[in-house]
């Protein structure tokens, strides 16, 4: 098999119903305070991982956690994964800060996230 290699899962988003309680739980779990602390998003950086908390599932309407695979070329990886059988849920879009994101669904209905930092 040929194609581009991922840089691993480094970002995981969790939908939460109570942002204040979730923030306290994840701060205790990760041992660091949040680096982004807004009413619509709380983000932690710990040991090369980014953990994000989305109240009410955020604009994506997440109902379960979503892991993002970091890739050097999001368009190429999106093409590879869809050619292999996944379908696009959210096409490549700019999420700010020089970052591109896309979401796919595997044949069993699992969400797969892709992220590319520019």
C-alpha distances in whole Angstrom, upper triangle without the diagonal:
4,7,10,11,14,17,18,20,24,25,27,29,32,34,38,41,44,42,45,44,41,41,43,41,38,40,41,38,36,40,40,41,39,39,39,42,42,44,40,38,38,35,35,33,33,31,28,28,29,31,33,35,36,39,39,35,36,35,32,34,32,33,31,29,26,23,22,18,19,17,18,17,18,18,14,13,15,14,11,12,15,13,11,15,17,20,21,25,26,24,24,27,29,30,33,33,30,27,25,24,22,22,20,21,18,19,22,23,22,22,20,21,19,22,22,25,26
4,7,9,12,16,17,20,23,25,26,29,32,34,38,41,43,42,45,44,40,41,43,41,38,40,41,38,36,39,39,40,38,37,37,40,41,42,39,37,37,34,34,32,32,30,27,27,28,30,32,35,35,39,39,35,35,34,31,34,32,33,31,29,26,23,21,17,18,15,15,14,16,15,12,11,14,13,9,12,15,13,12,16,17,20,21,24,25,23,22,25,27,28,30,30,27,25,23,22,21,22,20,21,19,21,23,25,23,23,20,20,18,20,19,22,23
4,7,10,13,15,17,20,22,24,26,29,32,35,39,41,39,42,42,38,38,41,39,35,37,39,36,34,37,36,38,35,34,34,37,38,39,36,34,34,31,31,29,29,28,25,24,25,28,29,32,32,36,36,32,32,31,28,31,29,31,29,27,23,21,18,15,14,11,11,10,12,12,8,8,11,10,7,10,13,12,12,15,16,18,18,21,22,20,18,22,23,25,27,27,24,21,19,19,18,19,17,19,18,20,23,23,22,21,17,17,15,16,16,19,19
4,7,10,12,15,17,19,21,24,27,30,33,37,38,36,39,39,35,35,38,36,33,34,36,33,31,34,33,34,32,31,31,34,35,36,33,31,31,28,28,26,26,25,21,21,22,25,26,29,30,33,34,30,30,29,26,29,27,29,27,25,21,18,16,12,11,8,8,8,9,10,7,6,10,10,8,10,14,13,13,17,16,18,18,21,20,18,17,20,21,22,24,23,20,18,16,16,16,17,17,19,18,21,23,23,21,20,16,15,13,13,13,15,16
4,7,9,12,14,16,19,22,25,28,31,35,36,34,37,37,33,33,35,33,30,31,33,30,28,31,30,32,30,29,29,32,33,35,32,29,29,26,25,23,23,21,18,18,20,22,24,27,28,32,33,29,29,29,26,29,26,28,26,23,20,16,14,10,9,7,8,9,11,13,10,8,12,13,11,12,15,16,15,18,17,19,19,21,21,20,18,20,21,22,24,23,20,18,17,16,16,17,17,19,18,21,22,23,20,19,15,15,12,13,12,15,16
4,5,8,10,13,15,18,21,24,28,31,33,31,33,33,29,29,31,30,26,28,30,26,24,27,27,28,26,25,25,28,30,31,29,26,25,22,22,20,20,18,15,15,16,18,20,23,25,28,29,26,25,25,23,25,23,25,22,19,16,13,10,6,6,5,7,9,10,13,11,8,11,14,12,12,15,16,16,18,16,18,18,19,19,18,16,18,19,19,21,20,18,15,14,14,14,15,15,17,17,20,21,21,18,16,13,12,9,10,10,12,15
4,7,8,11,14,17,21,24,27,30,31,29,31,31,28,27,29,28,24,25,27,24,22,24,24,25,23,22,23,26,28,30,27,24,23,20,19,17,17,15,12,12,14,16,19,22,24,27,29,25,25,26,23,26,23,25,23,19,16,13,10,7,5,6,8,11,11,15,14,12,14,17,15,15,19,20,19,21,19,21,20,21,20,20,18,19,19,19,20,19,17,15,15,14,15,16,17,20,19,23,23,23,20,18,14,13,10,10,10,11,14
4,6,9,11,15,18,21,24,28,29,27,29,29,25,25,27,25,21,23,24,21,19,22,22,24,22,22,22,25,27,29,26,23,22,19,18,15,15,13,11,10,12,14,17,20,22,25,27,23,23,24,22,24,21,23,20,16,14,10,8,5,6,8,11,13,13,17,16,13,15,18,16,15,18,20,19,20,18,20,20,21,20,20,18,20,20,19,21,20,19,16,16,15,15,15,16,18,17,21,21,21,17,16,12,11,10,10,11,13,16
4,6,8,11,14,18,20,24,25,23,26,25,21,21,23,21,18,20,22,18,17,20,20,21,19,19,20,22,24,25,23,20,19,16,15,13,13,12,10,8,9,11,13,16,18,22,23,20,20,21,19,21,18,19,16,13,10,6,6,4,6,9,13,15,14,17,17,14,15,19,17,16,19,21,20,20,18,19,19,19,18,19,18,19,19,18,19,19,18,15,15,13,14,14,15,16,16,20,20,19,15,13,10,9,9,9,12,13,17
4,7,10,13,17,19,23,24,21,23,23,20,19,21,20,16,17,19,17,14,17,16,18,16,16,16,19,21,23,21,17,16,13,12,10,10,10,7,5,6,8,11,14,17,20,22,19,19,21,19,21,18,20,17,13,11,8,7,7,7,10,13,16,15,19,19,16,17,21,20,19,21,24,23,23,21,22,21,20,19,20,18,18,18,16,17,16,16,13,14,13,15,15,17,19,19,23,23,21,18,15,13,11,10,9,11,12,15
4,7,10,13,16,20,21,18,20,21,17,16,19,18,14,16,18,16,14,17,16,17,14,14,14,16,18,19,17,14,13,10,10,9,11,11,9,6,5,6,8,11,13,17,18,15,15,17,15,17,15,17,14,10,8,6,5,7,8,12,15,16,15,18,20,17,17,21,21,19,21,24,23,23,20,21,19,18,17,18,16,16,16,13,15,15,15,12,13,11,13,13,15,17,18,22,22,20,16,13,11,9,9,8,11,12,16
4,7,10,13,17,18,16,18,18,14,14,17,15,12,15,17,14,13,17,16,17,14,15,14,16,17,18,16,13,12,10,10,11,12,13,12,8,6,5,6,9,11,14,16,13,13,15,13,15,12,13,11,7,6,4,6,9,11,14,18,19,17,20,22,18,18,22,22,19,21,24,23,23,20,20,19,17,16,18,17,18,17,15,17,17,18,15,15,13,14,13,15,16,17,21,20,18,14,12,11,9,11,11,14,15,19
4,7,10,13,15,13,16,16,12,13,16,15,12,15,17,15,14,18,17,16,14,15,13,14,15,15,13,10,10,9,10,12,14,16,15,11,8,6,5,6,7,10,12,9,10,12,10,11,9,11,9,6,5,7,8,12,13,17,20,21,18,21,23,20,19,23,23,21,22,26,25,24,20,20,18,16,15,18,17,17,17,14,16,17,18,15,15,13,13,12,15,16,18,21,20,17,14,12,11,10,12,12,16,17,20
4,6,10,12,11,14,13,9,11,14,12,10,14,16,14,14,17,17,17,14,16,14,15,15,15,12,10,10,10,12,14,15,18,17,13,11,8,6,5,6,9,10,7,9,12,11,11,8,8,7,4,7,9,11,15,17,20,24,25,22,25,26,23,22,26,26,23,24,28,27,25,22,22,20,18,17,20,20,20,20,17,19,20,22,19,19,16,16,15,17,17,19,22,20,17,15,13,13,13,16,16,19,20,24
4,7,9,9,13,12,10,12,15,13,13,16,18,16,17,20,20,18,16,18,16,15,14,13,11,10,11,12,14,17,19,21,21,17,14,11,9,6,5,6,6,4,7,10,10,8,6,6,6,6,9,12,14,18,20,23,26,27,24,26,28,25,24,28,28,25,26,29,28,26,23,22,21,17,17,20,21,20,20,17,20,21,23,20,20,17,17,15,18,18,20,23,21,18,15,14,15,15,18,18,22,23,26
4,6,6,9,9,7,9,12,11,11,14,16,15,17,19,19,17,15,17,16,14,14,12,11,10,10,12,14,18,19,22,22,19,16,12,10,6,6,5,6,6,9,13,13,11,9,9,9,10,12,15,17,21,23,26,29,30,27,30,32,29,28,31,32,29,29,33,32,30,27,26,24,21,21,24,24,23,23,20,22,23,26,23,23,21,21,19,21,21,24,26,24,21,19,17,19,18,21,21,25,25,29
4,6,9,9,8,11,13,13,14,16,18,18,19,22,21,19,17,20,18,16,15,12,12,12,13,15,18,21,22,26,26,22,19,16,13,10,8,6,6,8,10,14,14,12,11,10,12,13,16,19,21,25,27,30,33,34,31,33,35,32,31,34,35,32,32,36,35,33,29,28,27,23,23,26,27,26,26,23,24,26,29,26,26,24,24,22,24,24,26,28,26,23,21,20,22,21,25,25,28,29,32
4,6,6,6,9,10,11,12,14,16,16,18,20,19,17,15,18,16,14,13,11,11,12,12,15,16,20,22,25,25,22,19,16,14,10,10,7,8,11,12,16,17,15,14,14,15,15,18,20,23,26,28,31,34,35,32,35,37,34,33,37,37,34,35,39,38,36,32,31,30,26,26,29,29,28,27,24,25,26,29,27,28,25,26,25,27,27,29,32,29,26,24,23,25,24,26,26,29,29,33
4,6,5,6,9,10,10,12,14,15,16,17,16,14,12,15,13,10,10,8,9,8,8,11,13,17,19,22,23,20,17,13,11,7,8,6,9,11,11,15,16,15,14,15,15,15,17,19,21,25,26,29,32,33,30,33,35,33,32,35,36,33,34,38,37,35,32,31,29,26,25,28,27,26,25,21,22,23,26,24,25,23,24,23,26,27,29,32,30,27,24,22,24,22,25,24,27,27,30
4,6,5,6,9,10,11,13,14,15,16,15,13,12,15,13,10,11,9,11,11,9,13,14,18,19,23,24,21,18,15,13,10,11,10,13,15,15,19,20,19,18,18,18,18,20,22,24,27,28,32,34,36,33,36,38,36,35,39,39,36,37,41,40,39,35,34,32,29,28,31,31,29,28,24,24,25,28,27,28,26,28,27,30,30,32,35,33,30,28,26,27,25,28,27,29,29,32
4,5,5,6,9,10,11,12,14,15,15,13,13,16,16,13,14,13,14,13,12,14,15,18,19,22,24,21,18,15,14,11,12,11,13,15,16,20,21,20,18,18,17,17,20,21,24,27,28,32,35,36,34,37,39,36,35,39,39,36,37,41,40,38,35,34,33,30,29,32,32,30,29,26,27,27,30,28,29,27,29,27,30,30,32,34,32,29,27,25,27,26,28,27,30,30,33
4,5,5,6,8,10,10,12,14,14,12,11,15,14,12,13,12,13,11,9,11,12,15,16,19,20,17,15,11,10,8,10,9,12,13,14,18,18,17,15,15,14,13,16,18,20,23,25,28,31,33,30,33,35,32,32,35,35,33,34,37,36,35,31,31,30,27,26,29,29,27,27,23,24,24,27,25,26,24,25,24,26,26,28,31,29,26,23,22,23,22,24,24,27,27,30
4,6,5,6,9,10,10,11,11,9,8,11,11,9,11,11,12,10,7,9,9,13,14,18,19,16,14,11,10,8,10,10,14,14,15,19,19,19,17,18,17,15,17,18,20,23,24,28,30,32,30,33,35,32,32,36,36,33,35,38,37,36,33,32,31,28,27,29,29,27,26,22,22,22,25,24,25,24,25,25,27,28,30,33,31,28,26,24,24,22,24,23,26,25,28
4,6,5,6,9,10,10,10,9,9,13,14,12,14,14,16,14,11,12,11,15,15,18,20,18,16,13,13,11,14,14,17,18,19,22,23,22,21,20,19,18,20,21,23,26,27,31,33,35,33,36,38,35,35,39,39,36,38,41,40,39,36,36,34,31,30,33,32,31,29,26,26,26,29,27,29,27,29,28,30,31,33,35,33,31,28,26,27,26,27,27,29,28,32
4,6,5,6,9,10,11,11,11,15,15,14,16,16,17,15,12,13,12,15,14,17,19,16,15,12,13,11,14,14,17,17,19,22,23,22,19,19,17,16,18,19,21,24,25,29,32,34,32,35,37,34,34,37,37,34,36,39,38,37,34,34,32,30,29,32,32,31,30,26,27,27,29,27,28,27,28,27,29,29,30,33,31,29,26,24,25,24,26,26,28,28,31
4,5,5,6,8,8,9,9,12,13,12,15,16,16,13,10,10,8,11,11,14,15,13,11,9,10,9,13,14,17,16,17,21,21,21,18,18,16,14,16,16,18,21,22,26,28,31,29,32,34,31,31,34,34,31,33,37,35,34,31,32,30,28,27,29,29,28,27,23,24,23,26,24,25,24,25,24,26,27,28,31,29,27,24,22,22,21,23,22,25,24,28
4,5,5,6,5,5,7,10,12,12,15,16,17,14,10,10,8,10,10,13,15,13,12,10,11,11,15,16,19,19,20,23,23,23,21,22,20,17,19,19,21,23,23,27,30,32,31,34,35,33,33,37,36,34,36,39,38,37,34,35,33,31,30,32,31,29,28,24,24,23,26,25,27,25,27,27,29,30,31,35,33,31,27,25,25,24,25,24,26,25,28
4,6,5,7,8,11,14,16,15,18,19,20,18,14,14,11,13,12,15,17,15,15,13,14,14,18,18,21,21,23,26,26,26,23,23,21,19,21,21,23,25,26,29,32,34,33,37,38,35,35,39,38,36,38,41,40,39,36,37,35,33,32,34,33,32,31,28,28,27,30,28,30,28,30,29,31,32,33,36,34,32,28,27,27,26,28,27,29,28,31
4,6,8,10,12,15,16,17,19,20,21,18,14,13,11,12,10,12,15,13,13,11,13,13,17,18,21,20,22,25,25,25,22,21,19,16,18,18,20,22,23,27,30,32,31,34,35,32,33,36,35,33,35,38,36,36,33,34,33,31,30,32,31,31,30,27,27,26,28,26,28,26,28,27,29,29,30,33,30,29,26,24,24,23,25,24,27,26,30
4,6,8,10,12,14,15,18,20,20,17,13,11,8,9,6,9,12,10,10,9,12,13,17,19,22,21,22,25,24,25,22,22,20,17,18,17,18,20,21,24,27,29,28,32,33,30,31,35,34,32,34,37,35,35,32,33,32,30,29,31,30,29,28,24,25,24,26,24,26,24,26,26,28,29,29,33,31,29,26,24,23,22,23,22,24,23,27
4,7,10,12,15,16,19,21,22,18,15,13,10,10,8,10,13,13,13,12,15,16,19,21,24,24,24,27,27,28,25,26,23,20,22,21,22,23,24,27,29,32,31,35,36,33,34,38,37,35,38,40,39,39,36,37,35,34,32,34,33,32,30,27,27,25,27,26,28,27,29,29,31,32,33,36,35,33,29,28,27,25,26,25,27,26,29
4,7,9,12,13,16,19,19,16,12,11,7,8,7,10,12,12,12,11,13,14,18,20,23,23,23,26,26,27,24,25,23,20,21,20,21,23,22,26,28,31,30,34,35,32,33,37,36,35,37,40,39,39,36,36,34,33,31,33,31,30,28,24,24,22,24,23,26,25,28,28,31,32,33,37,35,33,30,28,27,25,25,23,25,23,26
4,6,9,9,13,15,17,14,10,9,7,9,9,13,15,14,12,11,12,13,16,18,21,21,21,24,25,25,23,25,23,20,21,21,22,24,23,27,29,31,30,34,35,33,33,37,37,35,37,40,40,39,36,36,34,32,30,32,30,29,26,23,22,21,24,23,25,25,28,28,31,32,34,37,36,33,30,28,27,25,26,24,25,23,26
4,5,6,10,12,13,10,6,6,5,7,9,13,14,12,10,9,9,10,13,15,18,18,17,20,21,22,21,22,21,18,19,19,19,21,21,24,26,28,27,31,32,30,30,34,35,33,34,38,37,37,33,33,31,29,27,28,27,25,23,19,19,17,20,20,22,22,24,25,28,29,31,35,33,31,28,25,24,22,23,21,22,21,23
4,6,10,13,14,10,8,6,5,7,10,13,13,12,10,10,10,12,14,16,20,19,18,20,21,23,22,24,22,20,20,19,19,21,20,23,24,27,26,29,31,29,29,33,34,32,34,37,37,37,33,33,30,28,26,27,25,23,21,17,16,14,18,17,20,20,23,24,27,30,32,35,34,32,29,26,25,22,22,19,20,18,21
4,6,10,10,7,5,5,7,9,13,16,15,14,11,10,9,10,12,14,17,17,15,17,18,20,19,22,21,18,18,18,18,21,20,23,24,26,25,28,30,28,28,32,33,31,32,36,36,35,32,31,28,26,24,25,23,21,18,15,14,13,16,16,18,19,21,22,26,28,30,34,33,30,27,24,23,20,21,18,19,18,20
4,7,8,6,5,7,9,12,15,19,18,17,13,12,10,10,11,12,16,16,14,17,19,20,19,21,21,19,19,20,20,23,23,26,28,29,27,30,33,31,31,34,35,33,35,38,38,37,33,33,30,27,25,27,25,23,21,17,16,16,19,19,21,21,23,24,27,29,32,35,34,31,28,25,25,22,23,21,23,21,23
4,5,5,6,9,12,15,18,22,21,19,15,14,11,10,10,10,14,14,12,14,17,18,18,20,21,19,20,21,21,24,24,27,28,29,27,30,33,31,30,34,35,33,34,38,38,37,33,32,29,26,24,26,24,22,19,16,15,16,19,19,21,20,23,23,27,29,31,35,34,30,28,25,25,22,23,21,23,22,24
4,6,8,11,14,18,21,24,24,21,18,16,12,10,9,8,11,13,11,13,16,16,17,18,19,19,20,22,22,26,26,29,31,31,29,31,34,32,31,35,36,34,34,38,38,37,33,31,29,26,24,26,25,23,21,17,17,19,22,21,22,22,23,23,27,28,31,34,33,30,28,25,25,23,25,23,25,24,26
4,7,10,14,17,20,24,23,20,16,14,10,9,7,6,9,10,7,9,12,13,13,16,17,16,17,19,19,23,23,26,28,28,26,28,31,29,28,31,33,30,31,34,35,33,29,28,25,22,20,22,22,19,18,14,15,16,20,18,19,18,20,20,23,25,28,31,30,26,24,21,22,20,21,20,22,22,24
4,6,10,13,16,20,19,16,12,10,7,6,5,7,10,10,8,10,12,13,13,15,16,14,14,16,16,20,20,23,25,26,24,26,29,27,26,30,31,28,29,33,33,32,28,27,24,21,19,21,21,18,17,13,14,15,18,16,18,16,18,18,22,23,26,30,28,25,23,20,20,18,19,17,20,19,22
4,7,10,13,17,16,14,10,8,6,5,7,9,12,12,11,14,15,16,15,17,16,14,15,16,16,20,20,23,25,27,25,28,30,28,27,31,32,30,31,34,34,33,29,29,26,24,22,24,23,21,19,15,15,16,19,17,19,18,20,20,23,25,27,31,29,27,24,21,21,18,20,18,20,19,22
4,7,10,13,13,10,7,6,4,6,9,12,15,14,13,15,16,17,16,18,17,14,14,14,14,17,17,20,22,24,22,26,28,25,25,29,30,28,29,33,32,32,28,28,25,23,21,23,21,20,18,14,14,14,17,15,17,16,19,19,22,24,26,30,29,26,23,20,19,17,18,16,18,17,20
4,6,10,10,8,6,5,6,9,12,15,18,17,16,19,19,20,18,20,18,15,15,14,15,17,17,20,22,25,23,27,29,26,26,30,30,28,30,34,33,33,29,29,27,26,24,25,24,22,20,17,17,16,18,17,19,18,21,21,24,26,27,31,30,27,24,21,20,18,19,17,18,17,20
4,7,7,6,5,7,9,12,15,18,21,20,19,21,21,23,21,22,20,17,16,15,14,16,15,18,20,23,22,26,27,25,26,29,29,28,30,33,32,32,29,30,28,26,25,26,24,23,21,18,17,15,17,16,19,18,21,22,24,26,28,31,30,28,25,22,21,18,18,16,17,16,19
4,6,5,7,8,11,14,17,20,23,22,22,24,24,25,22,24,21,17,17,15,16,17,16,20,21,24,24,28,28,26,27,31,30,28,31,34,33,33,30,31,29,28,27,28,26,25,24,21,21,19,20,19,21,21,23,23,26,27,28,32,31,29,25,23,22,19,20,18,19,18,21
4,6,9,11,14,17,21,24,26,24,24,27,26,27,25,26,23,19,19,16,16,16,15,19,20,24,24,27,28,25,27,30,29,28,31,33,32,33,30,31,30,29,28,29,27,27,25,23,22,20,21,20,22,22,24,24,26,28,28,32,31,30,26,24,22,20,20,18,19,18,21
4,7,10,13,17,20,23,26,23,23,25,24,26,23,25,22,18,17,14,13,13,12,15,17,20,20,24,24,22,24,27,26,25,28,30,29,30,27,29,27,27,25,26,23,23,22,20,19,17,18,16,18,18,21,21,24,25,26,30,29,28,24,22,19,17,17,15,15,14,17
4,6,10,13,16,20,22,20,20,22,21,22,20,21,18,14,13,11,11,11,11,15,17,20,19,23,23,21,22,26,25,23,26,29,27,28,25,26,25,24,23,24,22,21,20,18,18,17,18,16,17,16,18,19,21,23,23,27,26,25,21,19,17,15,15,13,15,14,18
4,6,10,13,16,19,17,16,18,18,19,17,19,17,13,12,10,10,12,11,15,17,20,18,22,23,21,21,25,25,23,26,28,28,28,25,25,23,22,20,22,20,19,18,15,15,14,16,13,15,14,17,17,20,22,23,27,26,24,20,18,16,13,14,12,14,13,17
4,7,10,13,16,14,14,17,16,17,14,16,14,10,10,9,10,13,14,17,20,22,20,24,25,22,23,26,26,24,26,29,28,28,25,25,23,21,20,22,21,20,19,16,17,16,18,16,17,15,17,17,19,21,22,26,25,22,19,17,16,14,15,14,16,16,20
4,7,10,13,11,10,13,13,14,12,14,12,10,10,10,11,14,15,18,21,23,20,24,26,23,23,26,27,24,26,29,29,28,24,24,22,20,18,20,19,18,17,14,15,15,17,15,16,14,16,16,19,20,22,26,24,22,19,16,16,13,15,14,16,16,20
4,6,9,8,9,12,12,12,11,12,11,9,11,12,14,17,18,22,25,26,23,26,28,26,25,29,29,26,28,31,30,29,26,25,23,20,19,22,21,20,19,16,17,18,20,18,19,17,18,17,20,21,23,26,25,22,19,17,17,15,17,17,20,20,23
4,6,5,5,9,9,9,8,10,11,10,11,13,14,18,19,23,25,26,23,26,28,26,24,28,29,26,27,30,30,28,25,24,21,18,17,20,20,18,18,14,16,18,20,18,18,16,17,16,19,20,22,25,24,21,19,16,17,15,17,17,20,21,23
4,5,6,9,11,10,10,11,12,12,14,17,18,22,23,26,29,30,27,29,31,29,27,31,32,29,30,33,33,31,27,26,24,20,19,22,23,21,21,17,19,21,23,21,21,19,20,19,22,22,25,28,26,23,21,18,20,18,21,21,24,24,27
4,6,9,9,7,8,8,11,12,14,17,19,23,24,27,30,30,27,29,32,29,27,30,32,29,28,32,32,30,26,24,22,19,18,22,23,21,21,18,21,23,25,23,22,20,20,18,20,21,23,26,24,21,19,17,19,19,21,22,25,26,29
4,7,6,5,4,6,8,9,10,14,15,19,21,24,27,27,23,25,28,25,23,27,28,25,25,29,28,26,22,21,19,15,15,18,19,18,19,16,19,21,23,20,19,16,16,14,17,17,20,22,21,17,16,14,16,15,18,18,22,23,26
4,5,5,7,10,11,12,12,15,15,19,20,23,26,25,22,24,27,25,23,26,28,25,25,29,29,27,23,21,19,15,14,17,18,16,16,13,15,18,20,17,17,15,15,14,17,18,21,24,23,20,18,15,16,15,17,17,20,21,23
4,5,8,11,13,14,13,16,16,20,21,23,25,24,21,22,25,24,21,24,26,24,23,27,28,26,22,20,17,13,12,14,15,13,14,12,14,17,19,17,16,13,14,13,16,17,21,24,23,19,18,15,16,15,17,17,19,20,23
4,5,9,11,11,10,13,14,17,18,20,23,22,19,20,23,21,18,22,23,21,20,24,24,22,18,16,14,10,9,12,14,13,14,12,15,18,19,16,15,12,11,10,12,13,17,20,19,16,15,11,13,12,14,15,18,20,22
4,6,9,11,11,15,16,19,21,24,26,26,22,23,26,24,21,24,26,23,22,26,26,23,20,18,16,12,12,15,17,16,18,16,19,22,23,20,18,15,14,12,14,15,18,20,19,15,15,12,15,14,17,18,21,23,26
4,6,7,8,11,13,17,19,22,25,25,21,23,25,22,20,23,24,21,21,25,24,22,18,17,15,12,12,16,17,17,18,16,19,22,23,19,18,15,14,11,13,13,16,18,17,13,12,10,12,12,15,17,20,22,25
4,7,9,13,15,19,22,24,28,27,24,26,28,25,23,26,26,23,23,26,25,23,19,18,18,14,15,19,21,21,22,20,23,25,26,23,22,18,17,14,15,14,16,18,16,13,12,11,14,14,18,20,23,25,28
4,6,10,13,16,19,22,26,26,23,25,26,23,22,25,25,21,22,25,24,22,18,18,18,15,16,19,21,21,22,20,23,25,26,22,21,18,16,13,14,13,15,17,15,12,10,9,12,13,16,18,22,24,27
4,7,10,13,16,19,23,23,21,23,24,21,20,24,23,20,21,25,23,22,18,18,18,15,16,19,19,20,20,18,21,22,23,20,19,16,15,13,14,13,15,18,16,13,10,9,10,10,14,15,19,21,24
4,7,10,13,16,19,20,17,19,21,17,16,20,20,17,18,21,20,19,15,16,15,13,13,16,16,17,18,15,18,20,20,17,16,12,11,9,11,11,13,16,15,12,9,6,7,7,10,12,16,18,21
4,7,10,13,16,17,15,18,19,15,15,19,18,15,17,20,19,19,15,16,15,14,14,16,16,17,18,16,18,19,19,15,15,12,11,10,11,12,13,17,16,14,10,8,6,6,8,10,13,16,19
4,6,9,13,14,11,15,16,12,13,16,16,14,16,19,18,18,15,16,14,14,13,14,13,14,15,13,16,16,16,12,11,9,9,8,10,12,14,17,17,16,12,9,7,4,5,6,10,12,16
4,6,10,11,10,13,13,10,11,15,14,12,15,17,16,17,15,16,15,15,15,15,13,15,16,15,17,17,16,13,12,10,10,10,11,13,14,17,18,17,14,11,8,6,5,6,9,11,15
4,7,9,8,12,12,10,12,15,14,14,16,19,18,20,17,18,17,17,16,15,13,14,14,14,15,15,13,10,10,9,11,12,14,16,17,21,22,20,17,15,11,8,6,5,6,8,11
4,6,6,9,9,7,10,13,12,12,15,17,17,19,17,18,16,18,16,15,12,14,15,15,16,16,14,11,10,10,11,13,14,17,17,21,22,21,19,16,12,10,7,6,5,8,10
4,6,9,9,9,11,13,13,14,17,18,19,21,19,20,18,20,18,16,13,15,15,16,17,16,13,11,10,12,13,16,17,20,21,24,26,25,22,20,16,14,10,8,6,7,8
4,6,6,6,9,10,11,12,14,16,17,19,17,18,16,18,16,14,11,13,14,16,17,17,13,11,10,11,12,14,15,19,19,23,25,24,22,19,16,13,10,9,7,9,9
4,6,5,6,9,10,10,12,14,15,17,14,15,13,14,13,10,8,10,11,13,15,16,13,10,8,8,8,11,12,15,17,20,22,21,19,16,13,10,7,7,6,9,10
4,6,5,6,9,10,11,12,14,16,14,14,12,14,13,9,7,11,13,15,17,18,15,13,10,10,9,12,12,16,17,20,22,21,20,17,14,13,10,10,9,12,13
4,5,5,6,9,10,11,13,15,14,14,13,16,15,13,11,14,16,18,20,21,18,16,13,13,12,14,14,17,17,19,22,22,20,18,15,14,11,12,11,14,14
4,5,5,6,8,10,11,13,11,13,12,15,14,12,11,14,16,18,20,21,18,15,12,11,10,11,11,14,14,17,19,19,17,15,12,11,8,10,10,14,15
4,5,5,6,8,10,11,9,9,8,11,11,9,8,12,15,16,19,21,18,15,12,10,8,9,8,11,12,15,17,16,15,13,10,10,8,10,11,15,16
4,6,5,6,9,10,10,10,10,13,13,11,11,15,18,20,22,24,21,18,15,14,11,12,11,13,13,15,19,18,18,16,14,14,12,14,14,18,18
4,6,5,6,9,9,11,12,15,16,14,14,18,20,22,24,25,23,20,17,15,13,14,12,13,13,14,17,18,17,16,13,14,12,15,15,19,20
4,5,5,7,6,8,9,12,14,13,13,17,20,21,24,25,23,20,16,14,12,11,8,10,9,11,14,14,13,12,10,11,10,14,15,19,20
4,5,5,4,6,7,11,12,11,13,17,20,21,24,26,24,21,17,15,12,11,8,9,9,10,14,13,14,13,11,13,12,15,17,21,22
4,6,7,9,11,14,16,15,16,20,23,25,28,29,26,24,20,18,15,15,12,12,11,12,16,16,17,16,15,16,15,18,19,23,24
4,6,9,12,15,17,16,18,21,24,26,29,30,28,25,21,19,16,15,12,12,9,10,13,14,15,15,13,15,15,19,20,24,25
4,7,10,13,16,15,17,21,24,25,29,30,28,25,22,19,16,14,10,9,7,7,10,11,12,13,12,15,16,19,21,25,27
4,7,9,12,12,14,18,21,22,25,27,25,22,19,16,12,10,6,6,5,6,9,9,10,10,9,12,12,16,18,22,24
4,6,9,10,13,16,19,20,24,26,25,21,18,15,11,9,5,5,7,8,11,9,11,10,10,12,13,16,19,22,24
4,6,6,9,12,16,17,20,23,21,18,15,12,8,6,4,6,9,11,13,11,12,10,9,10,11,14,16,20,21
4,7,10,12,15,15,19,22,21,18,15,11,8,5,5,6,10,12,14,11,11,8,9,10,11,14,17,20,22
4,7,8,11,12,16,18,18,15,11,8,5,5,7,9,13,16,17,14,14,10,10,9,10,12,14,17,19
4,6,10,12,15,18,16,13,10,8,5,7,8,11,14,17,19,17,16,13,12,10,10,11,13,16,17
4,7,9,12,15,13,10,6,5,4,8,10,14,16,19,21,19,18,15,13,10,9,9,10,12,13
4,6,9,12,11,9,5,6,7,10,13,16,19,22,24,21,20,16,15,12,11,10,10,12,12
4,6,8,7,6,5,6,9,12,16,19,22,26,27,24,22,19,17,14,12,10,10,10,10
4,7,8,6,6,7,10,12,16,19,22,26,26,23,22,18,16,13,12,10,10,10,11
4,5,6,8,10,13,16,20,23,26,29,30,27,25,21,20,16,15,12,11,10,10
4,6,9,11,15,18,22,25,27,31,32,29,27,23,21,17,15,12,11,8,9
4,7,10,14,17,20,24,26,30,31,29,26,23,20,17,14,10,8,6,5
4,7,10,14,17,20,23,26,27,25,23,19,16,13,10,7,6,5,6
4,7,11,14,17,20,23,25,22,20,17,14,11,8,6,5,6,8
4,7,10,14,16,20,21,19,17,13,11,7,6,5,7,9,11
4,7,10,13,17,18,15,14,10,8,6,5,7,9,12,14
4,7,10,13,14,12,10,7,6,5,6,9,12,15,18
4,7,10,11,9,8,6,5,6,8,12,14,18,20
4,7,8,5,5,5,6,9,11,15,18,21,24
4,5,5,5,7,7,11,13,17,19,23,26
4,6,7,10,11,14,16,20,23,27,29
4,6,9,11,15,18,21,24,28,31
4,6,9,13,16,19,23,26,29
4,7,10,13,17,20,23,26
4,7,10,13,17,20,23
4,7,10,14,17,20
4,7,10,13,16
4,7,10,13
4,7,10
4,6
4
